[in-house]
Amino acid sequence: MIDLIRETEKAGEIGIIGHIRPDGDCVGSCLALKAYLENVYKDREKRVTVYLEKPAEIFSYLKGYDEIDSEYTIRKLDVCFSIDVSSLDRLGEGLRLFQEADRSICIDHHISNNGLGDVNLIEPGASSTSEVLATLFLDEYMDAEVAKAVFTGIVHDSGVFQYSCMSRRSFEIVGKLCDYDFDRTEIIDETFYRKSYAQNQILGRTLMESILFMNGRCIAGAVNRKTMDFYNLGPKDLDGIVNQLRVTRGVEVAIFMYELHSLEYKVSMRSNGRVDVAKIAELFGGGGHVRAAGCTMNGTYYDVLNNLSAQIVKQLDPVQ
């Protein structure tokens, strides 16, 4: 267990770095830690900076959102946290800051994380990195802003509490967060369910053009660069599509990919239990969790799909 106060009490410059293309858990956990440390040291001169690629506007209600350093301003850090980051390459522009800090601390829940810092706390069984952080927070320094950020992270990485990663501890933490005054329903609706008309259009198009294979046990959908440009949407606008594919009746594995560049795709996979998609993602330089993982792959859409299928079938139909 990490003692956050002991690790930071002598530090003047504290950095918090999340992964590239930050999702709800990444944004929530980074801003939760910032808000918590600022409560701890409200009467002392310390600077706590979150470094992230600019997160989606839907998270702008979180305290500290407007103070995020998306330029990765280079300064010497006394302590630097990597939060929700499974591997060094996922730190992006923040890698140099993390490696040059006097002390580096890694807090994460990805099973593929082997430890990135001088100090490491990795709990693969946790619903989210936000949950892991919540176990380190002392009640006397908690408030509604910290609770709101932790709640956001857990909501997003658990699929609104429905994934198997939600344990008794997870629900107990969520229960404690409910003691603080913030609009939980609005957070869930606004950041998880509510979509723009264009987002719904591209979701519908992806579902309509998706393909079932392996006797209906797998489903795949893709969005190319041209389509994203047509709808004027970016990667953050595609959140949720893979989850909608996953709930297709009879499906064991859902695959969604979007084109980053010519012959390069960002791949997201979701499993309904029989397939460990983290193992597959790791083979292609990615990672994640047993039921939710991703990677970046090169080739045509069908090249990528064939390479993934070859690994999925090994788990669905192992040689007797």
C-alpha positions as CSV (number, residue, x, y, z in Angstrom):
1,M,0.0,0.0,0.0
2,I,1.2,3.5,-0.8
3,D,1.1,6.3,1.7
4,L,0.3,9.3,-0.5
5,I,1.1,11.9,2.1
6,R,4.5,10.3,3.0
7,E,5.4,10.1,-0.7
8,T,4.6,13.8,-1.4
9,E,5.1,15.7,1.8
10,K,8.6,16.9,0.9
11,A,7.9,17.5,-2.8
12,G,7.3,21.0,-4.2
13,E,6.6,20.0,-7.8
14,I,4.2,17.1,-8.2
15,G,3.2,15.8,-11.6
16,I,0.3,13.5,-12.5
17,I,0.4,11.9,-16.0
18,G,-2.3,9.8,-17.6
19,H,-2.2,7.7,-20.8
20,I,-2.5,8.9,-24.4
21,R,-6.1,9.3,-25.6
22,P,-7.4,9.6,-22.0
23,D,-10.7,7.8,-21.2
24,G,-13.1,8.4,-18.3
25,D,-11.1,6.4,-15.8
26,C,-7.9,8.1,-16.8
27,V,-9.3,11.6,-16.6
28,G,-11.3,10.9,-13.4
29,S,-8.4,9.3,-11.5
30,C,-5.8,12.0,-12.5
31,L,-8.1,14.8,-11.5
32,A,-9.2,13.0,-8.3
33,L,-5.6,12.7,-7.2
34,K,-4.9,16.3,-8.0
35,A,-8.0,17.5,-6.0
36,Y,-7.1,15.2,-3.1
37,L,-3.5,16.4,-2.8
38,E,-4.6,20.0,-3.0
39,N,-6.9,19.3,-0.1
40,V,-4.0,17.7,1.8
41,Y,-1.7,20.6,1.2
42,K,-4.1,23.6,1.0
43,D,-2.0,25.6,3.5
44,R,1.3,24.7,1.9
45,E,3.1,25.8,-1.2
46,K,3.0,22.9,-3.6
47,R,2.2,22.8,-7.3
48,V,0.2,19.7,-8.5
49,T,0.0,19.5,-12.3
50,V,-2.0,17.1,-14.4
51,Y,-0.5,16.3,-17.8
52,L,-2.9,14.9,-20.4
53,E,-3.8,15.1,-24.0
54,K,-6.8,17.4,-23.9
55,P,-9.7,15.3,-22.6
56,A,-13.2,15.4,-24.1
57,E,-15.4,18.4,-23.1
58,I,-17.9,16.1,-21.4
59,F,-15.4,15.9,-18.4
60,S,-15.2,19.7,-18.0
61,Y,-17.4,19.6,-14.9
62,L,-14.5,18.0,-13.0
63,K,-12.4,20.3,-10.8
64,G,-9.0,21.0,-12.3
65,Y,-10.1,20.2,-15.9
66,D,-9.2,23.8,-17.0
67,E,-5.8,23.5,-15.4
68,I,-4.7,20.4,-17.3
69,D,-1.3,20.9,-19.0
70,S,-1.8,19.5,-22.5
71,E,1.5,21.0,-23.7
72,Y,3.5,18.9,-21.4
73,T,5.5,21.8,-20.2
74,I,8.9,20.5,-19.2
75,R,9.9,21.2,-15.6
76,K,11.8,19.2,-13.1
77,L,9.4,17.2,-10.9
78,D,10.1,16.0,-7.4
79,V,7.4,13.3,-7.6
80,C,5.7,12.1,-10.7
81,F,2.7,9.8,-10.8
82,S,1.7,7.6,-13.8
83,I,-2.0,7.0,-13.4
84,D,-3.9,4.4,-15.3
85,V,-0.9,3.9,-17.6
86,S,-0.1,0.3,-18.5
87,S,3.2,0.8,-20.3
88,L,5.8,3.5,-20.8
89,D,4.9,4.1,-24.4
90,R,1.4,5.0,-23.3
91,L,2.8,8.0,-21.4
92,G,3.2,9.7,-24.8
93,E,4.7,13.2,-24.4
94,G,4.8,12.7,-20.6
95,L,7.5,10.0,-20.8
96,R,10.4,12.4,-20.3
97,L,8.7,14.1,-17.3
98,F,8.1,10.7,-15.7
99,Q,11.6,9.3,-16.3
100,E,13.4,12.5,-15.2
101,A,11.4,13.0,-11.9
102,D,13.3,12.5,-8.7
103,R,10.7,9.8,-7.7
104,S,8.2,8.0,-9.9
105,I,5.1,6.3,-8.7
106,C,2.9,4.1,-10.8
107,I,-0.8,3.4,-9.8
108,D,-2.8,1.3,-12.1
109,H,-5.1,-1.7,-12.6
110,H,-4.1,-3.1,-15.9
111,I,-3.0,-6.8,-15.8
112,S,-0.3,-6.1,-18.4
113,N,1.5,-3.6,-16.3
114,N,4.7,-4.9,-14.9
115,G,5.6,-1.8,-12.9
116,L,6.8,1.5,-14.4
117,G,8.0,3.5,-11.4
118,D,10.3,3.5,-8.4
119,V,7.1,2.6,-6.4
120,N,4.3,0.6,-7.9
121,L,0.7,-0.2,-6.9
122,I,-1.1,-2.4,-9.5
123,E,-4.3,-4.1,-8.8
124,P,-5.6,-6.0,-11.8
125,G,-8.7,-7.1,-9.9
126,A,-9.9,-3.6,-9.4
127,S,-12.7,-2.1,-11.5
128,S,-10.6,1.0,-12.3
129,T,-7.6,3.0,-11.3
130,S,-10.1,5.4,-9.7
131,E,-11.1,2.5,-7.3
132,V,-7.4,1.8,-6.5
133,L,-6.9,5.5,-5.6
134,A,-10.0,5.6,-3.5
135,T,-8.5,3.0,-1.2
136,L,-5.6,5.4,-0.6
137,F,-7.6,8.5,0.2
138,L,-8.2,9.5,3.8
139,D,-11.7,10.6,4.7
140,E,-10.5,13.9,6.2
141,Y,-9.3,15.1,2.9
142,M,-12.2,13.9,0.8
143,D,-14.9,16.3,-0.5
144,A,-17.5,16.3,-3.2
145,E,-15.0,17.3,-6.0
146,V,-12.7,14.3,-5.2
147,A,-15.7,12.0,-4.9
148,K,-17.2,13.2,-8.2
149,A,-13.9,12.4,-10.0
150,V,-13.5,9.0,-8.5
151,F,-17.2,8.2,-9.3
152,T,-16.6,9.3,-12.9
153,G,-13.6,6.9,-13.3
154,I,-15.4,3.9,-11.8
155,V,-18.5,4.5,-14.0
156,H,-16.5,4.6,-17.2
157,D,-14.3,1.6,-16.6
158,S,-17.1,-0.6,-15.3
159,G,-19.6,0.2,-18.0
160,V,-21.8,1.8,-15.4
161,F,-21.2,-0.9,-12.8
162,Q,-22.1,-3.8,-15.1
163,Y,-18.7,-5.5,-15.8
164,S,-17.5,-8.4,-13.8
165,C,-14.6,-6.2,-12.5
166,M,-17.1,-4.7,-10.0
167,S,-16.4,-6.4,-6.7
168,R,-17.9,-6.0,-3.2
169,R,-15.2,-3.5,-2.5
170,S,-16.0,-1.6,-5.7
171,F,-19.7,-1.2,-4.7
172,E,-18.7,-0.3,-1.1
173,I,-16.6,2.5,-2.4
174,V,-19.4,3.7,-4.7
175,G,-21.7,3.6,-1.7
176,K,-19.4,5.9,0.3
177,L,-19.1,8.3,-2.7
178,C,-22.9,8.6,-2.5
179,D,-22.6,10.4,0.8
180,Y,-21.2,13.4,-1.0
181,D,-23.4,16.0,-2.7
182,F,-23.2,15.7,-6.5
183,D,-25.5,14.7,-9.3
184,R,-24.6,11.1,-10.0
185,T,-27.4,10.6,-12.6
186,E,-26.3,13.6,-14.6
187,I,-22.7,12.3,-14.7
188,I,-23.8,8.9,-16.0
189,D,-26.1,10.4,-18.6
190,E,-23.8,13.2,-19.8
191,T,-20.5,11.3,-20.0
192,F,-21.6,7.8,-20.8
193,Y,-24.9,7.6,-22.6
194,R,-25.7,11.0,-24.1
195,K,-24.5,11.4,-27.7
196,S,-24.7,14.0,-30.4
197,Y,-26.8,13.4,-33.5
198,A,-23.6,12.8,-35.5
199,Q,-22.3,10.3,-32.9
200,N,-25.6,8.4,-33.1
201,Q,-25.4,8.4,-36.9
202,I,-21.9,6.9,-37.0
203,L,-22.9,4.4,-34.3
204,G,-25.9,3.3,-36.5
205,R,-23.8,3.2,-39.6
206,T,-21.2,1.0,-37.8
207,L,-23.8,-1.4,-36.5
208,M,-25.5,-1.6,-40.0
209,E,-22.2,-2.4,-41.7
210,S,-20.8,-4.7,-39.0
211,I,-20.1,-8.4,-39.7
212,L,-20.8,-11.5,-37.8
213,F,-18.4,-14.4,-38.1
214,M,-17.3,-17.6,-36.3
215,N,-20.9,-18.8,-36.4
216,G,-22.1,-15.6,-34.8
217,R,-19.7,-15.7,-31.9
218,C,-17.7,-12.7,-33.0
219,I,-18.7,-9.3,-34.4
220,A,-16.6,-6.6,-35.9
221,G,-17.2,-3.0,-37.0
222,A,-14.9,-0.3,-38.4
223,V,-14.9,3.4,-39.2
224,N,-12.4,4.7,-41.8
225,R,-10.8,8.1,-41.8
226,K,-13.1,9.3,-44.7
227,T,-16.2,8.5,-42.7
228,M,-14.9,10.3,-39.6
229,D,-14.1,13.4,-41.6
230,F,-17.5,13.3,-43.3
231,Y,-19.2,13.4,-39.9
232,N,-16.6,15.8,-38.5
233,L,-15.9,13.4,-35.6
234,G,-12.7,12.4,-33.8
235,P,-11.6,9.3,-31.8
236,K,-13.3,10.5,-28.6
237,D,-16.6,10.6,-30.4
238,L,-16.5,6.8,-31.1
239,D,-16.6,5.8,-27.4
240,G,-19.3,3.3,-26.7
241,I,-19.5,1.7,-30.1
242,V,-17.6,-1.4,-29.1
243,N,-19.8,-1.9,-26.1
244,Q,-22.9,-1.7,-28.3
245,L,-21.4,-4.4,-30.5
246,R,-20.7,-6.6,-27.5
247,V,-24.3,-6.9,-26.4
248,T,-25.3,-8.5,-29.6
249,R,-27.0,-11.8,-28.7
250,G,-24.7,-14.9,-29.1
251,V,-21.5,-12.8,-29.4
252,E,-18.4,-13.8,-27.3
253,V,-16.0,-11.2,-28.7
254,A,-16.7,-7.7,-30.2
255,I,-14.1,-5.9,-32.2
256,F,-14.2,-2.2,-33.2
257,M,-11.5,-0.4,-35.0
258,Y,-11.0,3.1,-36.5
259,E,-8.4,4.3,-38.9
260,L,-5.6,6.4,-37.5
261,H,-3.7,6.7,-40.7
262,S,-3.5,4.8,-44.0
263,L,-3.2,1.1,-43.1
264,E,-3.1,1.8,-39.4
265,Y,-6.0,1.0,-37.0
266,K,-6.8,1.6,-33.4
267,V,-8.5,-1.6,-32.2
268,S,-10.8,-2.1,-29.2
269,M,-11.9,-5.5,-28.1
270,R,-14.6,-6.6,-25.6
271,S,-15.2,-10.1,-24.3
272,N,-18.3,-11.7,-22.7
273,G,-16.1,-14.0,-20.7
274,R,-14.8,-16.9,-22.7
275,V,-11.9,-15.1,-24.3
276,D,-9.1,-13.2,-22.6
277,V,-8.7,-10.3,-25.0
278,A,-5.9,-8.8,-23.0
279,K,-3.7,-11.7,-24.0
280,I,-4.5,-11.1,-27.6
281,A,-3.9,-7.4,-27.4
282,E,-0.5,-8.0,-25.8
283,L,0.6,-10.1,-28.8
284,F,0.1,-7.0,-31.0
285,G,1.8,-4.5,-28.6
286,G,-1.3,-3.5,-26.6
287,G,-2.9,-4.5,-23.4
288,G,-5.8,-4.1,-21.0
289,H,-8.1,-6.4,-19.1
290,V,-9.5,-9.9,-19.6
291,R,-12.7,-8.5,-20.9
292,A,-11.6,-5.1,-22.3
293,A,-8.4,-4.5,-24.2
294,G,-6.9,-2.7,-27.2
295,C,-4.0,-2.2,-29.4
296,T,-2.8,-0.5,-32.6
297,M,-2.3,-2.6,-35.7
298,N,-1.1,-2.1,-39.3
299,G,-2.6,-3.4,-42.5
300,T,-6.0,-3.3,-44.2
301,Y,-9.2,-3.8,-42.2
302,Y,-9.3,-7.4,-43.3
303,D,-5.6,-8.0,-42.5
304,V,-6.3,-6.8,-39.0
305,L,-9.4,-8.8,-38.6
306,N,-7.8,-12.0,-39.9
307,N,-4.8,-11.6,-37.5
308,L,-7.2,-11.1,-34.5
309,S,-9.5,-13.9,-35.6
310,A,-6.6,-16.4,-35.7
311,Q,-5.9,-15.7,-32.0
312,I,-9.6,-15.6,-30.9
313,V,-10.3,-19.0,-32.4
314,K,-7.5,-20.5,-30.4
315,Q,-9.4,-19.6,-27.2
316,L,-12.9,-20.3,-28.5
317,D,-12.0,-23.6,-30.1
318,P,-8.8,-24.9,-28.4
319,V,-7.3,-28.1,-29.9
320,Q,-8.4,-31.0,-27.8
